[in-house]
Every structure is written in structure tokens, then in C-alpha cells.
Amino acid sequence: MQLIICKDYEEISKRAASEVAAAIAAKPDCVLGLPTGSTPVGMYKNLVSMNKTGEVDFSSVTTFNLDEYYPIEKDDSQSYYTFMYDNLFSHININTSNVHIPSGQSEDTEKFCFEYEEAIREAGGIDLQVLGAGVNGHIGFNEPDDALSLCTHKTALTKNTIEVNSRFFDDISKVPTHAVTMGIKTILDARKIIILISGESKAPVIDAMLSGKITTRCPATLLQLHKDVILITDVATMAKTEK
Ligand code: GLP
């Protein structure tokens, strides 16, 4: 795993955007795996500006989002669908028929998840997967557990994640209890992965990721199995690690 320590969050955002831009420059019809959460917001801002100035062209790009709450309406202000259009898709020249976001409403989630995996395969697989991480080490919504699922699946959110994510909702009771998420194999099958981690509360996740050990109790540690992963963090977060 390559470690890049940026000066601050702004620099993480620029660096992450330049990785995405480089993937698109190398392969204009590349397939991106995209995250939500507060961490990638700066990266998306940079990509929107770079698209406006003509530095990045999304016209042939295909995207697959990592996860979505379940159940949730597409147009709910807290859906990841809304997040992605607000932060990226409404502001760039992407062909929205190439945008894929897990459904938070499908009645047959098993069928939906199977078809999501099929669609990723048919698109040729993910060239660059961008990730954030939860304070409990989750990636996507693959929560710490004794065993993890390989492929896209419906999962229950942990109490910790519901509490952490309740900051975006009027009330903790409004946080969906479940989600649909890519699985660990879906993520590890990407040709390249970048993971953005910023914030003191996530320093233990970095320690676990650099420990040389893997555990399903901290799903981000499984990224150590991949041959092309870049962990992008900042000085303040690194200062709180044990490294
Ligand atoms: C959510 C998403 C994750 C994301 C995490 C961290 O729970 N499912 O994919 O990485 O939040 O979010 P933040 O960047 O806001 O800390």
C-alpha cells in the first residue's frame, strides 16, 4: 500500500481529483467506483472545476456508486443518489445513462444486487475505485463483523454507523437501518483503489491498515490484499496514529 501524507484536507481533495483525472486521461471510457460521505466532497468540487475548465472530460466515463441506504427514496435529501447529483453529476458532462447507484427501493434486493454485479462485469470491471472509511473501519457499508460478504448485498448498519451518520438527519430515528453496498470482492476486484482518510477519529483505522494484519473487524484492513492501493491522508490525521 502506498501512503501519501498531504498537508491538509484541501490537498487530499486535489490529489484525489488528480488521480481520477489521470485515470480518465489514460482511458477516456474508464469505469469509476465512487464513494459518498463528507470526505470526498472536496474531491468532487475539484473535479467539477476541472470539468468546467476542460481538464477532465466525463463524456465517455461510466460510474458505479459504492452504496446506498435502504430503504430510502431516490429524491430523499439524504439519499446517496441526491448526494451524487448535488455534488457531481449535475455539474459535469457525464452521460447519466452511464451512472449507476444502488437502489434504496428495490423490492427484490437480491435480484438487484446480482444485476449490479453483472452491470459492473459488463462494463469491463472497475478501473479506479475511490473509497472513504467509517470511524469503525467500514468501507462502503461493509461493517465490522465475524464474516464479510463478497459481492453487492443488503446489510444492516451497526449502531455506531447509525449514530455517526445521524448528524445528517433531523433525528436518529430517521437514519435508515439498512443499506445496499458493494461487497469486499467487488471492491478488491477494482484495478486500482484510492482511499481518502481525514480526521483524528479515523487514525486507528490507518494504524490497522498499516499493521500488516487483516481482520474482518476492520474491513479497511482487507485493502492490504490489493496490489495497487493508495492511502491518501493528511498531516493532522497521521499525527494521531501510532506510526
Ligand atoms: C458512509 C459511507 C462510506 C463512507 C463513510 C465515511 O457511512 N457508506 O462509504 O466512507 O460514510 O464518511 P465520512 O467521509 O463522512 O466520514
Residues whose N, C-alpha, C, O or C-beta is under 5 A from the ligand:
A	BS01	GLP	P35 T36 G37 S38 T39 D67 G132 A133 G134 I139 G140 F141
